[in-house]
Amino acid sequence: MERRAHVRLMADYNRWMNARLYAAAATLDEAAVHDDRGAFFGSVFGTLNHLMVADLLWLKRFATHPTGAMALAPIQHEPVPTALDQRLCDTLAELADRRARLDAVIADWADTLTESDLDVDLAYRNSKGVPATRNFFALLMHFFNHQTHHRGQVTTLLSQSGVDMGPTDLLLRIPDLGDEGHAA
């Protein structure tokens, strides 16, 4: 699998899992979604909100990638979050709407990336202002891995509330090549 195909796969998985996760969270009442359950970001809402914050931080950085990022233009109006737990909205429904729109931008953007784009390093400043330059593809993998990490925390919180997410594996989004994928 080409790296850009992997990026598109991860964008697809991100969108699919977030839609399922928000639908599962919506089966709880708003108070339960906000209930502090001792997770790193407290609640289901706090963790989902953190994911939006972190995604916005990274996407703002990715928008400065030297190959250009016209597909990220829809997020340019978004202010840069100033804290990893900065509350972006008040209700799960509001957050779900923003998440769906952001996931569409991520998927559209992933479709525009080329193999050569992935080789161009990205210079940026972290949330503490420390400069760094890293391989763009590796940063994209961090971006998607961070999402998976925190979605796993949310699925645990939902499970503790009696909500079964069902299978969440990336494997479910990887195309089955059948006999074509096996050497003769």
C-alpha atoms as one frame of an Amber mdcrd trajectory, in Angstrom:
protein
   0.000   0.000   0.000   1.335   3.414  -0.930   1.743   5.880   1.921  -0.866
   8.239   0.493  -3.317   5.328   0.273  -2.568   4.654   3.934  -3.258   8.305
   4.787  -6.593   8.096   2.942  -7.400   4.852   4.772  -6.683   6.503   8.112
  -8.825   9.531   7.202 -11.660   7.162   6.250 -11.236   5.206   9.507 -11.179
   8.446  11.491 -14.436   9.639   9.932 -16.141   6.233  10.280 -15.114   5.732
  13.907 -15.994   9.264  14.952 -19.480   8.937  13.443 -19.996   5.674  15.337
 -18.488   7.048  18.544 -20.660  10.160  18.570 -23.759   8.076  17.790 -22.927
   5.783  20.714 -22.261   8.721  23.041 -25.592  10.266  22.010 -27.396   7.272
  23.559 -26.377   8.685  26.949 -28.042  11.744  28.405 -26.059  14.989  28.302
 -25.224  14.811  32.021 -23.710  11.329  31.635 -21.625  12.518  28.668 -20.206
  15.294  30.869 -19.819  13.154  34.017 -16.195  13.104  35.207 -15.185   9.445
  35.156 -11.544   9.933  36.080 -10.197   9.774  32.531  -7.283  12.023  31.584
  -9.719  14.577  30.142 -12.397  13.639  32.681 -15.458  12.687  30.708 -16.629
  11.366  27.372 -17.246  14.979  26.347 -13.889  16.179  27.673 -12.034  13.492
  25.744 -13.957  14.084  22.499 -13.410  17.820  22.920  -9.661  17.264  23.418
  -9.542  15.308  20.165 -11.090  18.264  18.325  -8.628  20.652  19.963  -5.623
  18.490  19.085  -6.863  17.927  15.537  -7.312  21.671  15.034  -3.819  22.356
  16.389  -2.266  19.836  14.011  -4.370  20.850  11.017  -3.399  24.491  11.526
   0.245  23.350  11.434  -0.378  21.118   8.417  -1.912  24.092   6.600   1.567
  25.667   6.588   3.065  22.662   4.787   5.211  23.956   1.910   3.316  21.962
  -0.715   0.232  24.001   0.071  -3.005  22.942   1.663  -5.926  24.479  -0.210
  -8.109  21.641   1.047  -7.531  22.904   4.602  -8.868  26.380   3.769 -12.212
  25.618   5.514 -10.468  25.546   8.911  -8.582  28.820   8.464 -11.419  30.716
  10.195 -11.044  28.502  13.278  -9.065  30.121  16.096  -5.967  28.247  17.239
  -6.774  26.545  20.568  -4.630  27.773  23.452  -4.975  24.757  25.768  -5.369
  21.019  25.181  -8.548  21.027  27.274 -10.005  24.261  25.873 -13.755  23.794
  25.643 -14.906  24.325  22.064 -18.677  24.083  22.650 -21.181  23.177  25.323
 -23.158  20.180  24.098 -22.422  16.839  22.493 -24.688  17.750  19.561 -22.675
  20.916  18.866 -19.395  19.019  19.146 -20.711  16.221  16.904 -21.643  18.742
  14.219 -18.200  20.347  14.329 -16.563  16.908  14.322 -18.467  15.770  11.235
 -17.505  18.941   9.367 -13.856  18.612  10.422 -13.740  14.943   9.428 -15.030
  15.866   5.965 -12.220  18.418   5.640  -9.653  15.827   6.775 -10.920  13.277
   4.242 -10.967  15.816   1.406  -7.478  17.016   2.327  -6.114  13.453   2.520
  -7.355  12.909  -1.040  -5.219  15.815  -2.271  -1.896  14.619  -0.833   0.688
  13.101  -3.153   3.517  10.710  -2.374   6.032  13.519  -2.843   4.079  15.761
  -0.419   4.665  13.164   2.277   8.452  13.488   1.902   8.554  17.234   2.582
   9.483  18.028   6.181   7.239  20.306   8.213   8.636  23.056  10.434   6.257
  24.078  13.222   6.086  25.138  16.863   4.580  22.864  19.482   1.952  24.035
  21.967   4.721  25.408  24.215   6.266  27.369  21.353   9.260  25.064  20.896
  10.316  24.861  17.232  10.574  21.469  15.544  11.029  20.069  12.056   9.797
  16.552  11.360   8.920  14.270   8.487   5.420  15.104   7.292   4.299  11.502
   6.816   5.465  10.607  10.345   3.509  13.584  11.699   0.401  12.411   9.855
   0.778   8.982  11.440   1.078  10.657  14.858  -2.066  12.688  14.091  -4.107
   9.582  13.292  -2.567   7.497  16.102  -3.444  10.198  18.650  -7.070  10.031
  17.511  -7.125   6.247  17.884  -5.585   6.466  21.355  -8.242   8.807  22.715
 -11.125   7.106  20.914 -10.036   3.960  22.752 -10.400   5.857  26.019 -13.892
   6.980  25.019 -14.939   3.430  24.102 -13.842   2.345  27.583 -15.863   5.145
  29.193 -18.875   4.196  27.086 -18.480   0.522  27.970 -18.399   1.450  31.652
 -21.722   3.226  31.042 -23.240   0.125  29.432 -22.805   1.244  25.801 -21.278
  -1.387  23.513 -19.388   0.083  20.553 -18.977  -3.255  18.832 -15.883  -3.854
  16.707 -13.621  -0.832  16.289 -10.639  -2.324  14.489  -8.971  -0.602  11.564
  -9.081  -4.031   9.913 -12.770  -3.425   9.197 -11.824  -0.555   6.848  -8.921
  -2.294   5.069 -10.114  -3.614   1.710 -10.112  -7.410   1.419  -8.079  -8.250
  -1.654  -9.342 -11.830  -1.724  -7.367 -14.121  -3.993  -5.778 -11.130  -5.731
  -3.826 -10.284  -2.585  -2.169 -13.687  -2.321   0.908 -14.769  -4.217   0.335
 -17.640  -6.623
